[in-house]
Amino acid sequence: MLGMGMSRERAEAQALAVLTGPRAGEGLQAFYAGTGTVIRWNVNSVNHRPGAGVTVGYRVGLSEGAGIPGAGGVPAAANSGAANAGQAPSAGAPDSVQAPSAGRIAPRQSVHEKYVCASTARLSHPHLPTVSHLTVEGLRVAVWEHPNDPELPALPLLCSPRQMSEFLGRDATVELKSYRPTRRAVARVVTEGEDAFAKVLRPPAAASLAKRHRILLRAGVKAPAILAQDERGLVLISRIAGTPLANALGRGLLVRARPVLEALETTLNRLPAASLTLTRKPAWSERVSHYANAAATALPEIRDRAKAVAAGVEEILATVPPGPLQPVHGDFYEANIFLTENEGRFSAGIIDVDSLGPGYRVDDWACLLGHVSVLPHLAPASYPHVRHDLETWCRILEYRVPPAALYGRCAGVVLSLVAGAARVDGGPWKEDALGRLGEAENWLRRAYSFMPGRH
């Protein structure tokens, strides 16, 4: 759906500008033509997947008579988080734009809160009755009202406590935690005092995720169990014991940094050989050029720096051997790792195993180090000891994997996080983005220090 006469990078930048610009409201009103009047709207979330399109979520105030058959309102978690990509739709977005054609609201006229997505992504089911195709400033977009995501047929089930209760056979409450349009949604589900998490994915991806969980559990790896599954793409998983590694890093590992790293390595060593039969998913650093484009789209003034990092990472990928192919987690960082301590001994469990499969151990370590290195930019006061812990891990890992490969991949991971600093809720973010880019450059320089002739 992106323009054919321009580069993909320019087309996605244009799509981002249109879908977050003032005329986006015209598209929203066209979507509701004949069913209601858009009184107000605001951009709530922006999801830019480099090379795969742009999707923007809007909070919409609609006059009485709003809605389409079977459509839902604003998600239950709408008041519980920031408005960044990947999080649950939130009230923390900028001030609403008053629709210029709305006029005055009649004294007794009610306004319904809706959540709407507009996307340039290629859809596998573009002609569903709940999806409209509109043109806004020459940009062709697909538009739908939450929860009728055309790629996530189980989302209406997840977002309905009544349907979830019927599906599980007991009363359930549902709290939406995150939603990435066309990709995934995660919710906390409470039944009879027990907590679990439900993931909604595209049906093939959901089946693949459930398979990965079962492979891990059969191998004795600490990971969530599958509690229920729906063929439309919903997987209900158990909670996992332990404390998120992110929390431990906030308190500071210090002298515990080495034993914690050993526990993480033990978990990686236990990933079963059966994982090697799964489809390999690209490591973060392998898509570094896409992430450079995303960074440049979010902050055009850093285009040259971002592309220079990407070029350096690609050089390292092409010239420095990564080590043997072996089972990997694929998204191994502090939010997906849970620590348990027993009499001074640590063990680790893992969540979000969607990318489990064949790969290179150096990429799992790079994912961890890269993510940890941006924590001080994300929340400086919350991670006072991260630099110390990170350096301890680096000194150890330099002797376990090729250091140039490790640090080059760290640069690629961090570059993938630069665009994610952008916010649509009006909060400052450029300093965070620039800090992340600086970290990527630091990692690249560190990689070069292990490459003859590149000091």
C-alpha positions as CSV (number, residue, x, y, z in Angstrom):
1,M,0.0,0.0,0.0
2,L,3.1,2.3,0.0
3,G,3.9,4.6,-2.8
4,M,5.6,2.8,-5.8
5,G,7.6,5.7,-7.1
6,M,9.8,6.3,-4.1
7,S,12.2,4.4,-1.9
8,R,10.6,2.3,0.8
9,E,12.3,4.5,3.5
10,R,10.7,7.7,2.0
11,A,7.4,6.0,1.5
12,E,7.3,4.9,5.2
13,A,8.3,8.3,6.3
14,Q,5.5,9.8,4.3
15,A,3.0,7.3,5.6
16,L,4.1,8.1,9.2
17,A,3.7,11.8,8.5
18,V,0.2,11.4,7.0
19,L,-1.2,9.0,9.6
20,T,0.0,11.2,12.5
21,G,-0.8,14.5,10.8
22,P,-3.8,16.7,11.2
23,R,-5.7,15.3,8.1
24,A,-5.8,11.8,9.6
25,G,-9.1,12.8,11.1
26,E,-10.6,13.0,7.7
27,G,-9.9,9.3,7.2
28,L,-11.4,8.5,10.6
29,Q,-14.6,10.5,9.7
30,A,-14.7,8.7,6.3
31,F,-14.4,5.3,8.2
32,Y,-17.5,6.2,10.3
33,A,-19.5,7.8,7.4
34,G,-23.1,7.1,7.9
35,T,-22.7,5.6,11.4
36,G,-21.5,8.5,13.5
37,T,-19.6,11.8,13.7
38,V,-16.1,12.1,14.9
39,I,-16.1,14.7,17.7
40,R,-12.4,14.3,18.7
41,W,-9.5,12.1,18.0
42,N,-5.8,11.7,18.9
43,V,-2.9,9.6,18.0
44,N,-2.4,7.0,20.7
45,S,0.3,4.6,19.3
46,V,2.6,4.3,16.4
47,N,3.9,1.0,15.2
48,H,6.6,1.2,12.5
49,R,8.0,-2.1,11.3
50,P,10.8,-1.2,8.8
51,G,10.0,-2.7,5.5
52,A,6.6,-3.9,6.6
53,G,4.6,-0.7,6.9
54,V,3.2,1.7,9.4
55,T,0.2,1.3,11.7
56,V,-1.2,4.0,13.8
57,G,-3.8,3.6,16.6
58,Y,-6.2,6.4,17.5
59,R,-8.5,7.2,20.3
60,V,-11.7,8.5,18.8
61,G,-14.7,10.3,20.4
62,L,-17.8,9.4,18.3
63,S,-21.2,10.9,18.6
64,E,-24.3,8.8,19.3
65,G,-25.1,6.3,16.6
66,A,-21.5,5.3,16.4
67,G,-20.0,2.0,15.6
68,I,-20.2,-0.9,13.2
69,P,-21.9,-4.3,13.9
70,G,-19.9,-6.3,16.3
71,A,-17.3,-3.7,17.0
72,G,-16.0,-2.9,20.5
73,G,-15.0,0.3,22.2
74,V,-11.8,1.4,23.8
75,P,-9.8,-1.6,25.2
76,A,-10.2,-2.3,28.9
77,A,-6.6,-1.3,29.5
78,A,-7.1,2.1,27.9
79,N,-6.2,4.0,31.1
80,S,-3.2,2.0,32.1
81,G,0.0,2.9,30.3
82,A,2.0,5.0,28.0
83,A,1.2,5.5,24.4
84,N,4.3,4.0,22.8
85,A,4.3,1.3,20.2
86,G,3.6,-2.1,21.5
87,Q,1.9,-1.0,24.6
88,A,-1.8,-1.2,25.4
89,P,-3.9,1.6,24.0
90,S,-3.6,4.4,26.6
91,A,-5.1,7.7,27.7
92,G,-1.6,9.2,27.9
93,A,-1.7,10.6,24.3
94,P,-1.5,14.2,23.3
95,D,-4.5,16.5,23.6
96,S,-7.3,15.5,21.4
97,V,-7.8,17.2,18.0
98,Q,-11.3,18.6,17.8
99,A,-12.9,17.5,14.5
100,P,-13.4,20.7,12.5
101,S,-16.7,19.5,11.0
102,A,-18.1,18.2,14.2
103,G,-19.9,21.4,15.4
104,R,-21.5,21.6,18.8
105,I,-22.6,18.5,20.6
106,A,-26.3,18.4,21.3
107,P,-27.1,18.8,25.0
108,R,-28.2,15.1,25.5
109,Q,-25.9,13.6,22.8
110,S,-23.6,11.0,24.1
111,V,-20.0,10.4,23.0
112,H,-18.7,6.9,22.6
113,E,-15.0,6.2,23.0
114,K,-13.5,4.1,20.2
115,Y,-10.1,2.7,19.3
116,V,-9.3,2.7,15.6
117,C,-6.2,1.5,13.6
118,A,-5.0,2.7,10.2
119,S,-2.3,0.7,8.5
120,T,-0.2,0.5,5.3
121,A,0.9,-3.1,6.2
122,R,0.1,-5.8,3.7
123,L,-2.8,-7.8,5.1
124,S,-3.4,-11.5,4.5
125,H,-7.2,-11.0,5.0
126,P,-7.8,-7.5,3.5
127,H,-11.4,-8.0,2.5
128,L,-13.1,-8.8,5.8
129,P,-16.3,-6.8,6.3
130,T,-14.9,-5.1,9.3
131,V,-12.0,-3.6,7.3
132,S,-12.3,-0.4,5.2
133,H,-9.9,0.8,2.6
134,L,-9.5,4.5,2.4
135,T,-7.2,7.1,0.8
136,V,-5.8,9.9,2.9
137,E,-3.6,12.5,1.2
138,G,-3.0,10.0,-1.6
139,L,-2.0,7.2,0.9
140,R,-4.0,4.0,0.7
141,V,-4.7,2.6,4.1
142,A,-6.7,-0.2,5.7
143,V,-8.8,0.9,8.7
144,W,-10.5,-1.1,11.4
145,E,-12.0,-0.7,14.8
146,H,-10.6,-2.5,17.8
147,P,-10.9,-5.4,18.4
148,N,-11.5,-6.4,14.8
149,D,-7.9,-6.7,13.8
150,P,-7.9,-8.6,10.4
151,E,-4.7,-10.5,11.3
152,L,-5.7,-11.5,14.8
153,P,-9.0,-13.3,14.6
154,A,-8.8,-14.3,18.3
155,L,-8.6,-10.7,19.5
156,P,-12.4,-10.3,20.0
157,L,-12.3,-13.4,22.2
158,L,-9.4,-12.0,24.3
159,C,-11.1,-8.6,24.7
160,S,-14.4,-10.0,25.9
161,P,-14.5,-11.2,29.5
162,R,-17.8,-13.0,28.8
163,Q,-16.3,-14.9,25.8
164,M,-13.1,-15.7,27.8
165,S,-15.2,-17.0,30.7
166,E,-17.1,-19.3,28.4
167,F,-13.9,-20.4,26.7
168,L,-12.2,-21.2,30.0
169,G,-15.3,-22.6,31.7
170,R,-15.0,-20.2,34.7
171,D,-15.3,-16.6,35.4
172,A,-12.4,-14.5,34.0
173,T,-11.3,-10.9,34.2
174,V,-9.1,-9.6,31.4
175,E,-6.6,-6.7,31.4
176,L,-5.0,-5.9,28.1
177,K,-1.3,-5.3,28.7
178,S,0.0,-4.7,25.2
179,Y,-1.2,-4.6,21.6
180,R,0.8,-4.4,18.4
181,P,-1.7,-4.1,15.6
182,T,-1.6,-7.0,13.1
183,R,1.1,-8.7,15.2
184,R,0.1,-9.6,18.7
185,A,-1.7,-8.8,21.9
186,V,-1.0,-9.8,25.5
187,A,-3.4,-9.7,28.4
188,R,-3.4,-10.7,32.0
189,V,-6.2,-13.2,32.7
190,V,-7.4,-13.8,36.3
191,T,-9.6,-16.8,37.0
192,E,-10.7,-17.8,40.5
193,G,-7.7,-16.0,42.0
194,E,-5.2,-17.4,39.6
195,D,-3.1,-15.3,37.3
196,A,-2.2,-16.3,33.7
197,F,-1.3,-14.5,30.5
198,A,-3.0,-14.8,27.2
199,K,-1.3,-14.1,23.9
200,V,-3.1,-13.5,20.7
201,L,-1.0,-14.0,17.5
202,R,-1.7,-14.8,13.9
203,P,-3.0,-18.4,14.0
204,P,0.1,-20.0,12.5
205,A,2.4,-18.0,14.9
206,A,0.2,-19.0,17.9
207,A,0.5,-22.7,17.0
208,S,4.3,-22.3,16.6
209,L,4.5,-20.6,20.0
210,A,2.7,-23.4,21.7
211,K,5.0,-25.9,20.1
212,R,8.0,-24.1,21.4
213,H,6.7,-24.0,24.9
214,R,6.1,-27.7,24.8
215,I,9.6,-28.4,23.5
216,L,11.1,-26.4,26.4
217,L,9.0,-28.0,29.1
218,R,9.8,-31.5,27.8
219,A,13.4,-30.6,28.1
220,G,13.0,-29.4,31.7
221,V,13.7,-25.7,30.9
222,K,11.9,-23.3,33.2
223,A,9.3,-21.7,31.0
224,P,5.5,-21.0,31.2
225,A,3.2,-24.0,30.6
226,I,0.3,-24.0,28.1
227,L,-3.0,-23.8,30.0
228,A,-5.4,-23.5,27.0
229,Q,-5.3,-22.8,23.3
230,D,-7.8,-21.6,20.7
231,E,-7.2,-22.4,17.0
232,R,-8.0,-18.8,16.1
233,G,-4.7,-17.8,17.6
234,L,-5.0,-17.5,21.3
235,V,-2.5,-19.2,23.8
236,L,-3.0,-19.1,27.5
237,I,0.2,-19.6,29.5
238,S,1.0,-19.8,33.1
239,R,3.1,-17.3,35.1
240,I,6.7,-18.2,35.8
241,A,8.3,-18.2,39.2
242,G,11.0,-15.7,40.0
243,T,11.9,-12.0,39.7
244,P,12.4,-10.3,36.4
245,L,16.1,-9.7,35.7
246,A,15.3,-6.1,35.1
247,N,14.3,-5.7,38.7
248,A,17.5,-7.3,39.9
249,L,19.5,-5.0,37.7
250,G,17.7,-2.0,39.2
251,R,18.9,-3.1,42.6
252,G,22.3,-3.8,41.3
253,L,23.9,-7.2,41.0
254,L,27.5,-6.1,41.9
255,V,29.2,-9.2,43.4
256,R,26.3,-11.4,42.1
257,A,26.9,-10.4,38.5
258,R,29.1,-13.4,37.8
259,P,26.9,-16.1,39.4
260,V,23.8,-14.6,37.7
261,L,25.6,-14.8,34.3
262,E,26.5,-18.4,35.0
263,A,22.8,-19.1,35.7
264,L,21.8,-17.5,32.4
265,E,24.4,-19.6,30.6
266,T,23.1,-22.8,32.2
267,T,19.7,-22.0,30.9
268,L,21.0,-21.4,27.4
269,N,22.9,-24.6,27.6
270,R,19.7,-26.5,28.4
271,L,17.8,-25.3,25.3
272,P,17.0,-28.6,23.7
273,A,18.5,-29.9,20.5
274,A,14.9,-30.3,19.2
275,S,15.0,-26.5,18.8
276,L,17.3,-26.9,15.9
277,T,14.4,-28.4,13.9
278,L,12.4,-25.2,14.2
279,T,12.4,-22.4,11.7
280,R,15.3,-20.1,12.2
281,K,14.3,-16.5,12.8
282,P,16.7,-13.6,11.9
283,A,18.8,-12.2,14.7
284,W,18.3,-8.5,15.5
285,S,21.6,-7.5,13.9
286,E,20.7,-9.3,10.7
287,R,18.1,-6.7,10.0
288,V,20.2,-3.7,10.9
289,S,19.6,-1.8,7.7
290,H,15.9,-1.8,8.3
291,Y,16.5,-0.5,11.9
292,A,18.7,2.3,10.5
293,N,15.9,3.3,8.3
294,A,13.5,3.3,11.2
295,A,15.8,5.4,13.3
296,A,16.2,7.9,10.4
297,T,12.5,8.0,10.0
298,A,11.9,8.8,13.7
299,L,14.8,11.3,13.8
300,P,16.0,12.4,10.3
301,E,19.0,14.3,11.6
302,I,20.7,11.0,12.7
303,R,20.3,9.3,9.3
304,D,24.0,9.4,8.5
305,R,25.1,8.2,11.9
306,A,22.5,5.4,11.9
307,K,23.5,4.2,8.5
308,A,27.2,4.3,9.5
309,V,26.5,2.0,12.4
310,A,24.5,-0.3,10.2
311,A,27.3,-0.5,7.6
312,G,29.8,-1.3,10.4
313,V,27.6,-4.1,11.8
314,E,27.0,-5.6,8.3
315,E,30.8,-5.6,7.8
316,I,31.3,-7.5,11.0
317,L,28.5,-10.0,10.2
318,A,30.2,-10.7,6.9
319,T,33.8,-11.0,8.2
320,V,33.8,-12.3,11.8
321,P,32.7,-15.9,12.4
322,P,29.9,-16.0,15.0
323,G,30.6,-19.5,16.3
324,P,28.6,-22.8,15.9
325,L,24.9,-23.0,15.1
326,Q,23.0,-24.0,18.3
327,P,19.7,-23.5,20.0
328,V,18.9,-19.9,20.9
329,H,16.2,-18.0,22.7
330,G,16.2,-15.3,20.1
331,D,15.0,-12.4,22.3
332,F,17.2,-13.0,25.4
333,Y,17.0,-9.8,27.4
334,E,16.2,-8.6,31.0
335,A,12.4,-8.5,30.6
336,N,12.2,-12.1,29.3
337,I,14.4,-13.6,32.0
338,F,13.3,-14.5,35.5
339,L,15.7,-15.2,38.4
340,T,15.2,-17.5,41.4
341,E,17.7,-17.5,44.2
342,N,18.0,-20.4,46.7
343,E,20.7,-20.3,49.4
344,G,22.9,-18.1,47.2
345,R,22.5,-20.2,44.1
346,F,20.7,-18.7,41.1
347,S,18.6,-20.3,38.4
348,A,16.8,-18.7,35.4
349,G,13.6,-19.1,33.6
350,I,12.6,-17.6,30.2
351,I,9.4,-16.2,28.7
352,D,8.5,-14.9,25.2
353,V,10.0,-17.9,23.4
354,D,8.5,-17.0,20.0
355,S,12.0,-16.9,18.4
356,L,13.3,-20.2,19.9
357,G,15.2,-22.1,17.3
358,P,18.6,-22.4,15.6
359,G,21.0,-19.5,15.8
360,Y,24.2,-18.3,17.3
361,R,24.9,-18.0,21.1
362,V,26.7,-14.7,20.5
363,D,23.3,-13.2,19.3
364,D,21.6,-14.1,22.6
365,W,24.4,-12.5,24.6
366,A,24.4,-9.5,22.3
367,C,20.6,-9.1,22.8
368,L,21.1,-9.1,26.6
369,L,24.1,-6.7,26.7
370,G,22.6,-4.4,24.1
371,H,19.3,-4.0,25.9
372,V,21.0,-3.6,29.3
373,S,23.2,-0.9,27.9
374,V,20.2,1.4,27.1
375,L,18.5,1.1,30.5
376,P,20.4,4.1,31.9
377,H,19.0,6.2,29.0
378,L,15.5,4.8,29.4
379,A,15.3,5.4,33.2
380,P,18.6,6.8,34.6
381,A,17.6,6.9,38.2
382,S,16.3,3.4,38.2
383,Y,19.6,1.7,37.2
384,P,22.5,3.2,39.1
385,H,24.6,0.1,39.0
386,V,24.1,-1.1,35.5
387,R,27.4,0.1,34.1
388,H,29.3,-1.9,36.7
389,D,27.3,-5.1,36.1
390,L,27.4,-4.7,32.3
391,E,31.2,-4.4,32.4
392,T,31.5,-7.5,34.5
393,W,29.5,-9.5,32.0
394,C,31.5,-8.1,29.1
395,R,34.8,-9.1,30.6
396,I,33.5,-12.7,31.1
397,L,31.8,-13.1,27.8
398,E,34.9,-11.9,25.8
399,Y,36.4,-15.3,26.6
400,R,33.3,-17.3,25.7
401,V,32.3,-16.0,22.3
402,P,34.2,-14.0,19.7
403,P,34.4,-10.5,21.1
404,A,34.3,-8.6,17.8
405,A,31.2,-10.6,16.8
406,L,29.6,-10.0,20.2
407,Y,30.1,-6.3,20.3
408,G,29.3,-5.8,16.6
409,R,26.0,-7.5,17.2
410,C,25.4,-5.5,20.4
411,A,25.6,-2.4,18.1
412,G,23.0,-3.9,15.9
413,V,20.7,-4.7,18.8
414,V,20.9,-1.2,20.2
415,L,20.4,0.4,16.8
416,S,17.1,-1.6,16.6
417,L,16.0,0.2,19.8
418,V,16.6,3.8,18.7
419,A,13.3,4.3,16.9
420,G,11.5,2.9,19.9
421,A,12.5,5.9,22.0
422,A,10.0,8.0,20.0
423,R,6.9,8.9,21.9
424,V,3.5,10.2,20.9
425,D,2.3,11.3,24.3
426,G,4.1,14.6,24.2
427,G,6.9,13.5,26.5
428,P,10.6,14.3,25.7
429,W,12.4,11.5,23.9
430,K,15.1,12.8,21.6
431,E,17.8,12.7,24.3
432,D,16.9,9.0,24.9
433,A,17.1,8.3,21.2
434,L,20.5,10.0,20.9
435,G,21.7,8.2,24.0
436,R,20.8,4.9,22.4
437,L,22.5,5.8,19.2
438,G,25.6,6.8,21.1
439,E,25.6,3.4,22.8
440,A,25.4,1.6,19.4
441,E,28.4,3.6,18.2
442,N,30.3,2.7,21.4
443,W,29.6,-1.0,20.9
444,L,30.8,-0.7,17.3
445,R,34.0,1.0,18.4
446,R,34.5,-1.7,21.0
447,A,34.1,-4.4,18.3
448,Y,36.7,-2.7,16.1
449,S,39.1,-2.8,19.0
450,F,39.3,-6.5,18.6
451,M,39.7,-6.3,14.8
452,P,43.3,-5.8,13.5
453,G,43.6,-2.7,11.4
454,R,40.3,-1.2,12.7
455,H,41.4,0.4,16.0
